[in-house]
């Protein structure tokens, strides 16, 4: 298929616009707040934080175990788009179903949220892998950044509308803010479904010369996964990058998923936290595009290092903030680098993997990302519970929990220092030549 076609690029990038509504309104915004105040009403903040961390970890483990095998099957059957559609609409259905979960029913809220997150994360495996079909390697940074930037803008626009609904429920015909929040979950489902249409219509999946028939595709996918696990020893750069990515993206994902919960735990008002999220979204839109061009100018590796350093600073400073304006400043700083580190990590990885096995390799990429999302929330919840058990206040326990995330940025940055992109490309060429 022809790459660098504008219609295909924008059709692909708009999926970020579509599913980022889940990441903002549900994952980062309303679910943590609603989980504490509605579904876990009356529970200690430390306990509800641990429950939320457990929910994110269960979702992460589920996707992590599925990702590589599903990727291998999709590659063999030329089924990346089919898998994307399946998981996307699973996410749409489950997100919409949050509207029906009653007050105090936190186990059901966790179950529905986990399934929605599996849909969100599972669809991203195949969305990410399709970048090798819509863009040439020289444009990976720019195209990947375009997707994330549209995601920040689209997610921010719907989130702003949802916030308005909760702040002025009567204007929209709701009885109270709780009803408006529940309806917001429905709007995310509709938004996600509608804006998934462009990627379905305008993005063609690259043909696979080794495509298997439908009756053999699962068997062939399993065989391909086993073969890749044997071959990966020759791709030392891929292995090293994934180890580094596993650590530093864990810190990023944990901050995304637990920032609002942390803010509530140390006493900030809900409206302040929502405003901070909106700031991050709208700062992230131009910043992600800027990081794409920065990656092309100074190299993706150097740009990723800048973002890791900023996140390390954020994870330490966050433990000491006491004023609302400090939280807003943190939101601005995170917005400057969040989309950049996500976009350039994706494009960097796309350059050092075999293009004809992109779904499978992005399965490994997402697998480690989701295993990281298991570690981070558990670390944060565990650190808080440990400090709380030592007799310290909930406030001090919460501050200790956020500071523990700095370890992930230090370790991830250290490993990433040894990743050599040119060596990685050479390893792929050697493998393709001798396979």
For each residue, the residues with C-beta under 8 A, 3 or more apart:
1: 8 133 204 205 206 207
2: 5 8
3: 8 133 134 135 136
4: 9 134 135 136 139
5: 2 8 9 134
6: 9 10
7: 10 11 202
8: 1 2 3 5 11 12 133 134 202 203 204
9: 4 5 6 12 13 134 135 143 146
10: 6 7 13 14 146 198 202
11: 7 8 14 134 198 199 201 202 203
12: 8 9 15 127 130 131 134 143 147 199 202 203
13: 9 10 16 17 143 146 147 150
14: 10 11 17 18 150 154 195 198 199
15: 12 18 19 84 88 123 127 147 195 196 198 199
16: 13 19 20 127 147 148 150 151 154
17: 13 14 20 150 151 153 154 155 195
18: 14 15 21 88 154 191 192 193 194 195 196 199
19: 15 16 22 23 88 91 120 123 124 127 151 192 196
20: 16 17 23 24 150 151 152 154 155
21: 18 24 25 26 154 155 158 159 187 188 191 192
22: 19 25 26 27 91 95 116 120 188 192
23: 19 20 26 27 28 120 151 155 256
24: 20 21 27 28 29 155 156 158 159 277 281
25: 21 22 29 30 155 158 159 162 184 185 187 188
26: 21 22 23 29 30 31 95 98 113 116 185 188
27: 22 23 24 31 117 120 256 257
28: 23 24 32 256 257 259 260 277
29: 24 25 26 32 33 159 162 163 260 274 277
30: 25 26 33 34 162 166 181 184 185
31: 26 27 34 35 98 113
32: 28 29 35 36 52 257 258 260 261 264
33: 29 30 36 37 181 260 264 270 273 274
34: 30 31 37 38 39 178 181
35: 31 32 38 39 40 48 51 52 55 106 109 113
36: 32 33 39 40 43 45 48 52 261 264
37: 33 34 40 41 270
38: 34 35 41 103 104 178 181
39: 34 35 36 101 103 104 105 106 109
40: 35 36 37 43 47 48 51 104 106
41: 37 38 103 104
42:
43: 36 40 47 48 51 106
44: 47 48 394
45: 36 48 49 264 265 394 398
46: 49 50 265 384 385 388 394 397 398
47: 40 43 44 50 51
48: 35 36 40 43 44 45 51 52 106 261
49: 45 46 52 53 258 261 265 380 381 384 398 401
50: 46 47 53 54 381 384 385
51: 35 40 43 47 48 54 55 106 110
52: 32 35 36 48 49 55 56 257 258 261 377 381
53: 49 50 56 57 258 377 378 380 381
54: 50 51 57 58 110 377 378 381
55: 35 51 52 58 59 110 113 114 117
56: 52 53 59 60 117 257 258 373 374 377
57: 53 54 60 61 373 374 377 378
58: 54 55 61 62 110 114
59: 55 56 62 63 113 114 117 118 121 370 373
60: 56 57 63 64 121 370 371 372 373 374
61: 57 58 64 65 370 371 374
62: 58 59 65 66 114 118 370
63: 59 60 66 67 117 118 121 122 125 366 367 370
64: 60 61 67 366 367 368 370 371 374
65: 61 62 367
66: 62 63 69 70 122
67: 63 64 70 71 122 125 363 364 366 367 370
68: 71 72 225 228 360 363 364 367
69: 66 72 73 221 222 225 363
70: 66 67 73 74 83 122 125 359 363
71: 67 68 74 75 125 126 129 359 360 361 362 363 364
72: 68 69 75 76 221 222 224 225 228 357 359 360 363
73: 69 70 76 77 79 217 218 220 221 222
74: 70 71 77 78 79 80 82 83 126 129 221 359 360
75: 71 72 78 80 208 221 224 356 357 358 359 360
76: 72 73 208 210 211 212 217 220 221 224
77: 73 74 211 212 214 217 220 221
78: 74 75 205 206 207 208 211
79: 73 74 82 83 205 217
80: 74 75 83 84 126 129 130 205 358 359
81: 84 85 126 130 199 200 203 205
82: 74 79 85 86
83: 70 74 79 80 86 87 122 123 125 126 359
84: 15 80 81 87 88 123 126 127 130 199
85: 81 82 88 89 196 200
86: 82 83 89 90 122
87: 83 84 90 91 118 119 120 121 122 123 125 126
88: 15 18 19 84 85 91 92 119 123 192 193 196
89: 85 86 92 93 119 193 196
90: 86 87 93 94 115 116 118 119 122
91: 19 22 87 88 94 95 116 117 118 119 120 122 123 192
92: 88 89 95 96 119 189 192 193 196
93: 89 90 96 97 119 189
94: 90 91 97 98 112 113 115 116 119
95: 22 26 91 92 98 116 119 185 188 189 192
96: 92 93 99 185 186 188 189 190
97: 93 94 100 101 112 116
98: 26 31 94 95 101 109 112 113 116 182 185
99: 96 182 183 185 186
100: 97
101: 39 97 98 105 108 109 112
102: 105 108
103: 38 39 41 178
104: 38 39 40 41
105: 39 101 102 108 109
106: 35 39 40 43 48 51 109 110
107: 110 111
108: 101 102 105 111 112
109: 35 39 98 101 105 106 112 113
110: 51 54 55 58 106 107 113 114
111: 107 108 114 115
112: 94 97 98 101 108 109 115 116
113: 26 31 35 55 59 94 98 109 110 116 117
114: 55 58 59 62 110 111 117 118
115: 90 94 111 112 118 119
116: 22 26 90 91 94 95 97 98 112 113 119 120
117: 27 55 56 59 63 91 113 114 120 121
118: 59 62 63 87 90 91 114 115 121 122
119: 87 88 89 90 91 92 93 94 95 115 116 122 123
120: 19 22 23 27 87 91 116 117 123 124
121: 59 60 63 87 117 118 124 125 366 370
122: 63 66 67 70 83 86 87 90 91 118 119 125 126
123: 15 19 83 84 87 88 91 119 120 126 127
124: 19 120 121 127 128 366
125: 63 67 70 71 83 87 121 122 128 129 359 362 363 365 366
126: 71 74 80 81 83 84 87 122 123 129 130 359 362
127: 12 15 16 19 84 123 124 130 199
128: 124 125 131 346 362 365 366
129: 71 74 80 125 126 132 358 359 361 362 363
130: 12 80 81 84 126 127 133 134 199 203 205 358
131: 12 128 134 135 140 143 144 346 347 350 358
132: 129 135 206 350 355 358
133: 1 3 8 130 203 204 205 206 358
134: 3 4 5 8 9 11 12 130 131 143 203
135: 3 4 9 131 132 139 140 142 143
136: 3 4 139 140
137: 140 350 351
138:
139: 4 135 136 142 143
140: 131 135 136 137 143 144 346 347 350 351
141: 144 145 292 293 295 296 300 343 344 347
142: 135 139 145 146 292 293 296
143: 9 12 13 131 134 135 139 140 146 147 292 347
144: 131 140 141 147 148 292 343 344 346 347 350
145: 141 142 148 149 288 289 291 292 293 295 339 340 343 344 347
146: 9 10 13 142 143 149 150 289 292
147: 12 13 15 16 143 144 150 151 343
148: 16 144 145 151 152 284 288 339 340 342 343
149: 145 146 152 153 284 285 286 287 288 289 292 339 343
150: 13 14 16 17 20 146 147 153 154 285
151: 16 17 19 20 23 147 148 154 155 288 339
152: 20 148 149 155 156 281 282 284 285 288 335 339
153: 17 149 150 156 157 281 282 285
154: 14 16 17 18 20 21 150 151 157 158 191 195
155: 17 20 21 23 24 25 151 152 158 159 281
156: 24 152 153 159 160 278 281 282 284 285
157: 153 154 160 161
158: 21 24 25 154 155 161 162 187 188 191
159: 21 24 25 29 155 156 162 163 277 278 281
160: 156 157 163 164 278
161: 157 158 164 165 187
162: 25 29 30 158 159 165 166 180 181 184 187 188
163: 29 159 160 166 167 274 278
164: 160 161 167 168 171
165: 161 162 168 169 171 172 174 180 183 184
166: 30 162 163 169 177 180 181 184 274
167: 163 164 177 271
168: 164 165 171 172
169: 165 166 172 174 175 176 177 179 180
170: 173 174
171: 164 165 168
172: 165 168 169 180 183
173: 170
174: 165 169 170 177 179 180 183
175: 169 179
176: 169 179 180
177: 166 167 169 174 180 181
178: 34 38 103 181 182
179: 169 174 175 176 182 183
180: 162 165 166 169 172 174 176 177 183 184
181: 30 33 34 38 162 166 177 178 184 185
182: 98 99 178 179 185 186
183: 99 165 172 174 179 180 186 187
184: 25 30 162 165 166 180 181 187 188
185: 25 26 30 95 96 98 99 181 182 188 189
186: 96 99 182 183 189 190
187: 21 25 158 161 162 183 184 190 191
188: 21 22 25 26 95 96 158 162 184 185 191 192
189: 92 93 95 96 185 186 192 193
190: 96 186 187 193 194
191: 18 21 154 158 187 188 194 195
192: 18 19 21 22 88 91 92 95 188 189 195 196
193: 18 88 89 92 189 190 196
194: 18 190 191 197
195: 14 15 17 18 154 191 192 198
196: 15 18 19 85 88 89 92 192 193 199 200
197: 194 200 201
198: 10 11 14 15 195 201 202 203
199: 11 12 14 15 18 81 84 127 130 196 202 203
200: 81 85 196 197 203
201: 11 197 198
202: 7 8 10 11 12 198 199
203: 8 11 12 81 130 133 134 198 199 200
204: 1 8 133
205: 1 78 79 80 81 130 133
206: 1 78 132 133 355 356
207: 1 78 211
208: 75 76 78 211 356
209:
210: 76 356
211: 76 77 78 207 208
212: 76 77 216 217 220
213: 216 217
214: 77 217
215:
216: 212 213 219 220
217: 73 76 77 79 212 213 214 220 221
218: 73 221 222
219: 216 222 223
220: 73 76 77 212 216 217 223 224
221: 69 72 73 74 75 76 77 217 218 224 225
222: 69 72 73 218 219 225 226
223: 219 220 226 227
224: 72 75 76 220 221 227 228 357 360
225: 68 69 72 221 222 228 229 360
226: 222 223 229 230
227: 223 224 230 231
228: 68 72 224 225 231 232 357 360 361
229: 225 226 232
230: 226 227 233
231: 227 228 234 235 431 435
232: 228 229 235 238 239
233: 230 236 239
234: 231 427 430 431
235: 231 232 238 239 352 353 424 427 428 431
236: 233 239 240 423 427
237: 240 241 352 419 420 421 423 424 427
238: 232 235 241 242 349 352 353 361 424 427
239: 232 233 235 236 242 243
240: 236 237 243 244 415 418 419
241: 237 238 244 245 348 349 352 416 419 424
242: 238 239 245 246 364 365 368
243: 239 240 246 247 368 415
244: 240 241 247 248 412 413 414 415 416 419
245: 241 242 248 249 345 349 365 368 369 372 412 416
246: 242 243 249 250 368 369 371 372 412
247: 243 244 250 251 372 408 409 411 412 415
248: 244 245 251 252 308 311 341 408 409 411 412 413 416
249: 245 246 252 253 341 342 345 369 372 412
250: 246 247 253 254 369 372 373 375 376 408 412
251: 247 248 254 255 311 315 376 405 406 408 409 412
252: 248 249 255 256 311 338 341 342
253: 249 250 256 257 369 372 373 376
254: 250 251 257 258 373 376 377 379 380 405 408
255: 251 252 258 259 311 314 315 334 405
256: 23 27 28 252 253 259 338
257: 27 28 32 52 56 253 254 261 373 376 377
258: 32 49 52 53 56 254 255 261 262 376 377 380 402
259: 28 255 256 262 263 273 276 277
260: 28 29 32 33 263 264 273 277
261: 32 36 48 49 52 257 258 264 265
262: 258 259 265 266 318 398 401 402
263: 259 260 266 268 272 273 276 327
264: 32 33 36 45 260 261 267 268 270 273
265: 45 46 49 261 262 384 394 395 398
266: 262 263 321 395 398 399
267: 264 395
268: 263 264 272 273 324 327
269: 272 273 324
270: 33 37 264 273 274
271: 167 274 275
272: 263 268 269 275 276 324 327 328
273: 33 259 260 263 264 268 269 270 276 277 327
274: 29 33 163 166 270 271 277 278
275: 271 272 278 279 328
276: 259 263 272 273 279 280 327 328 330 331
277: 24 28 29 159 259 260 273 274 280 281 331
278: 156 159 160 163 274 275 281 282
279: 275 276 282 283 328 331 332 335
280: 276 277 283 284 331 332 334 335 338
281: 24 152 153 155 156 159 277 278 284 285 335
282: 152 153 156 278 279 285 335
283: 279 280 286 287 331 332 335 336
284: 148 149 152 156 280 281 287 288 335 336 338 339
285: 149 150 152 153 156 281 282 288 289 339
286: 149 283 289 290
287: 149 283 284 290 291 335 336 337 338 339 340
288: 145 148 149 151 152 284 285 291 292 338 339 340 342 343
289: 145 146 149 285 286 292 293
290: 286 287 293 294 340
291: 145 287 288 294 295 303 307 337 339 340 341 343 344
292: 141 142 143 144 145 146 149 288 289 295 296 340 343 344
293: 141 142 145 289 290 296 297
294: 290 291 297 298 303 340
295: 141 145 291 292 298 299 300 303 340 343 344 347
296: 141 142 292 293
297: 293 294
298: 294 295 302 303
299: 295 302 303 421
300: 141 295 303 304 344 347 348 421
301: 304 305 348 416 419 421
302: 298 299 305 306
303: 291 294 295 298 299 300 306 307 340 344
304: 300 301 307 308 340 341 344 345 348 416
305: 301 302 308 309 413 416 417
306: 302 303 309 310 337
307: 291 303 304 310 311 337 338 340 341 344
308: 248 304 305 311 312 341 409 412 413 416
309: 305 306 312 313 413
310: 306 307 313 314 333 336 337
311: 248 251 252 255 307 308 314 315 334 337 341 409
312: 308 309 315 316 406 409 410 413
313: 309 310 316 317 333
314: 255 310 311 317 318 330 333 334
315: 251 255 311 312 318 319 402 403 405 406 409
316: 312 313 319 320 403 406
317: 313 314 320 321 330
318: 262 314 315 321 330 402 403
319: 315 316 399 400 402 403
320: 316 317 399
321: 266 317 318 326 327 330
322: 326
323: 326 327
324: 268 269 272 327 328
325: 328 329
326: 321 322 323 329 330
327: 263 268 272 273 276 321 323 324 330 331
328: 272 275 276 279 324 325 331 332
329: 325 326 332 333
330: 276 314 317 318 321 326 327 333 334
331: 276 277 279 280 283 327 328 334 335
332: 279 280 283 328 329 335 336
333: 310 313 314 329 330 336 337
334: 255 280 311 314 330 331 337 338
335: 152 279 280 281 282 283 284 287 331 332 338 339
336: 283 284 287 310 332 333 340
337: 287 291 306 307 310 311 333 334 340 341
338: 252 256 280 284 287 288 307 334 335 341 342
339: 145 148 149 151 152 284 285 287 288 291 335 342 343
340: 145 148 287 288 290 291 292 294 295 303 304 307 336 337 343 344
341: 248 249 252 291 304 307 308 311 337 338 344 345
342: 148 249 252 288 338 339 345 346
343: 141 144 145 147 148 149 288 291 292 295 339 340 346 347
344: 141 144 145 291 292 295 300 303 304 307 340 341 347 348
345: 245 249 304 341 342 348 349
346: 128 131 140 144 342 343 349 350 365
347: 131 140 141 143 144 145 295 300 343 344 350 351
348: 241 300 301 304 344 345 351 352 421
349: 238 241 245 345 346 352 353 361 362 365
350: 131 132 137 140 144 346 347 353 358
351: 137 140 347 348 421 424 425
352: 235 237 238 241 348 349 421 424 425 427 428
353: 235 238 349 350 357 358 361 362 428
354: 357 358 361 428 431 432
355: 132 206 358
356: 75 206 208 210
357: 72 75 224 228 353 354 360 361
358: 75 80 129 130 131 132 133 350 353 354 355 361 362
359: 70 71 72 74 75 80 83 125 126 129 362 363
360: 68 71 72 74 75 224 225 228 357 363 364
361: 71 129 228 238 349 353 354 357 358 364 365
362: 71 125 126 128 129 349 353 358 359 365 366
363: 67 68 69 70 71 72 125 129 359 360 366 367
364: 67 68 71 242 360 361 367 368
365: 125 128 242 245 346 349 361 362 368 369
366: 63 64 67 121 124 125 128 362 363 369 370
367: 63 64 65 67 68 363 364 370 371
368: 64 242 243 245 246 364 365 371 372
369: 245 246 249 250 253 365 366 372 373
370: 59 60 61 62 63 64 67 121 366 367 373 374
371: 60 61 64 246 367 368 374 375
372: 60 245 246 247 249 250 253 368 369 375 376 408
373: 56 57 59 60 250 253 254 257 369 370 376 377
374: 56 57 60 61 64 370 371 377 378
375: 250 371 372 378 379 408
376: 250 251 253 254 257 258 372 373 379 380 405 408
377: 52 53 54 56 57 254 257 258 373 374 380 381
378: 53 54 57 374 375 381 382
379: 254 375 376 382 383 401 404 405 407 408
380: 49 53 254 258 376 377 383 384 401 402 404 405
381: 49 50 52 53 54 377 378 384 385 401
382: 378 379 385 386
383: 379 380 386 387 397 400 401 403 404
384: 46 49 50 265 380 381 387 388 397 398 400 401
385: 46 50 381 382 388 389 397
386: 382 383 389 390 400
387: 383 384 390 392 396 397 400 401
388: 46 384 385 392 394 397
389: 385 386
390: 386 387
391:
392: 387 388 396 397 400
393: 396 397
394: 44 45 46 265 388 397 398
395: 265 266 267 398 399
396: 387 392 393 399 400
397: 46 383 384 385 387 388 392 393 394 400 401
398: 45 46 49 262 265 266 384 394 395 401 402
399: 266 319 320 395 396 402 403
400: 319 383 384 386 387 392 396 397 403 404
401: 49 262 379 380 381 383 384 387 397 398 404
402: 258 262 315 318 319 380 398 399 405
403: 315 316 318 319 383 399 400 406
404: 379 380 383 400 401 407
405: 251 254 255 315 376 379 380 402 408 409
406: 251 312 315 316 403 409 410
407: 379 404 410 411
408: 247 248 250 251 254 372 375 376 379 405 411 412
409: 247 248 251 308 311 312 315 405 406 412 413
410: 312 406 407 413 414
411: 247 248 407 408 414 415
412: 244 245 246 247 248 249 250 251 308 408 409 415 416
413: 244 248 305 308 309 312 409 410 416 417
414: 244 410 411 417
415: 240 243 244 247 411 412 418 419
416: 241 244 245 248 301 304 305 308 412 413 419
417: 305 413 414
418: 240 415
419: 237 240 241 244 301 415 416 424
420: 237 423 424
421: 237 299 300 301 348 351 352 424 425
422: 425 426
423: 236 237 420 426 427
424: 235 237 238 241 351 352 419 420 421 427 428
425: 351 352 421 422 428 429
426: 422 423 429 430
427: 234 235 236 237 238 352 423 424 430 431
428: 235 352 353 354 424 425 431 432
429: 425 426 432 433
430: 234 426 427 433 434
431: 231 234 235 354 427 428 434 435
432: 354 428 429 435
433: 429 430
434: 430 431
435: 231 431 432
